[in-house]
């Protein structure tokens, strides 16, 4: 059991990040101002003192949410013309 937990962590985190991305996408679909979402993510990172752009391996292995940089980039992408 103790050995399996660290090995399963990336899988569990990937599932959690996917759900959080879907939640962000839903919130962005309701928000007519993607810049407000980007500001919110930036403010949250300052409150939580979160690393905005962690090394990819760290995000992959232990992050249960997308990094702040990924969340901001995704919000701002909603603003781009299609």
C-alpha positions as a Markdown table, in Angstrom:
| # | Residue | x | y | z |
|---|---|---|---|---|
| 1 | Unk | 0.0 | 0.0 | 0.0 |
| 2 | Unk | 2.7 | 2.5 | 0.9 |
| 3 | Unk | 4.5 | 2.0 | -2.3 |
| 4 | Unk | 1.5 | 2.2 | -4.5 |
| 5 | Unk | 0.4 | 5.7 | -3.2 |
| 6 | Unk | 3.3 | 7.6 | -4.7 |
| 7 | Unk | 3.0 | 5.6 | -7.9 |
| 8 | Unk | -0.7 | 6.4 | -8.2 |
| 9 | Unk | -0.3 | 10.1 | -7.4 |
| 10 | Unk | 0.2 | 11.2 | -11.0 |
| 11 | Unk | -2.9 | 9.4 | -12.1 |
| 12 | Unk | -5.0 | 10.8 | -9.3 |
| 13 | Unk | -3.7 | 14.3 | -9.9 |
| 14 | Unk | -4.3 | 14.1 | -13.6 |
| 15 | Unk | -7.9 | 13.1 | -13.0 |
| 16 | Unk | -8.3 | 16.0 | -10.6 |
| 17 | Unk | -6.6 | 18.5 | -12.9 |
| 18 | Unk | -9.0 | 17.4 | -15.7 |
| 19 | Unk | -12.0 | 17.9 | -13.5 |
| 20 | Unk | -10.7 | 21.3 | -12.4 |
| 21 | Unk | -10.1 | 22.3 | -16.0 |
| 22 | Unk | -13.7 | 21.3 | -16.9 |
| 23 | Unk | -14.9 | 23.4 | -13.9 |
| 24 | Unk | -12.8 | 26.4 | -15.1 |
| 25 | Unk | -14.2 | 26.0 | -18.7 |
| 26 | Unk | -17.7 | 26.0 | -17.3 |
| 27 | Unk | -17.1 | 29.1 | -15.3 |
| 28 | Unk | -15.5 | 30.7 | -18.3 |
| 29 | Unk | -18.5 | 29.9 | -20.4 |
| 30 | Unk | -20.7 | 31.8 | -17.9 |
| 31 | Unk | -18.3 | 34.8 | -17.6 |
| 32 | Unk | -18.4 | 37.3 | -20.5 |
| 33 | Unk | -15.0 | 38.7 | -19.3 |
| 34 | Unk | -12.1 | 36.3 | -19.5 |
| 35 | Unk | -9.8 | 39.0 | -18.2 |
| 36 | Unk | -11.7 | 38.9 | -14.9 |
| 37 | Unk | -11.0 | 35.2 | -14.7 |
| 38 | Unk | -7.3 | 35.7 | -15.4 |
| 39 | Unk | -7.2 | 38.4 | -12.7 |
| 40 | Unk | -9.0 | 36.1 | -10.2 |
| 41 | Unk | -6.5 | 33.3 | -10.8 |
| 42 | Unk | -3.6 | 35.8 | -10.3 |
| 43 | Unk | -5.1 | 37.1 | -7.1 |
| 44 | Unk | -5.7 | 33.5 | -5.8 |
| 45 | Unk | -2.1 | 32.6 | -6.5 |
| 46 | Unk | -1.0 | 35.6 | -4.5 |
| 47 | Unk | -3.3 | 34.8 | -1.6 |
| 48 | Unk | -2.3 | 31.1 | -1.6 |
| 49 | Unk | 1.3 | 31.9 | -2.4 |
| 50 | Unk | 1.2 | 29.4 | -5.2 |
| 51 | Unk | 4.0 | 29.0 | -7.7 |
| 52 | Unk | 2.4 | 30.4 | -10.9 |
| 53 | Unk | 4.6 | 28.3 | -13.2 |
| 54 | Unk | 6.0 | 25.2 | -11.5 |
| 55 | Unk | 8.3 | 22.8 | -13.3 |
| 56 | Unk | 6.3 | 20.5 | -15.5 |
| 57 | Unk | 7.3 | 17.3 | -13.5 |
| 58 | Unk | 6.1 | 18.9 | -10.2 |
| 59 | Unk | 2.8 | 19.9 | -11.7 |
| 60 | Unk | 2.4 | 16.4 | -13.2 |
| 61 | Unk | 3.3 | 14.6 | -10.0 |
| 62 | Unk | 1.6 | 16.5 | -7.2 |
| 63 | Unk | -0.7 | 19.3 | -8.5 |
| 64 | Unk | -4.4 | 18.6 | -8.2 |
| 65 | Unk | -5.2 | 21.8 | -10.1 |
| 66 | Unk | -3.8 | 23.2 | -13.3 |
| 67 | Unk | -1.0 | 25.7 | -12.6 |
| 68 | Unk | -1.9 | 29.3 | -12.4 |
| 69 | Unk | -0.1 | 30.0 | -15.7 |
| 70 | Unk | -2.1 | 27.3 | -17.4 |
| 71 | Unk | -5.4 | 28.6 | -15.9 |
| 72 | Unk | -4.6 | 32.2 | -17.0 |
| 73 | Unk | -3.5 | 31.1 | -20.5 |
| 74 | Unk | -6.7 | 29.1 | -20.9 |
| 75 | Unk | -8.9 | 32.0 | -19.7 |
| 76 | Unk | -7.1 | 34.5 | -22.1 |
| 77 | Unk | -7.5 | 32.0 | -25.0 |
| 78 | Unk | -11.3 | 32.4 | -24.6 |
| 79 | Unk | -10.8 | 36.0 | -25.5 |
| 80 | Unk | -9.1 | 35.3 | -28.8 |
| 81 | Unk | -11.2 | 35.5 | -31.9 |
| 82 | Unk | -12.0 | 32.1 | -33.4 |
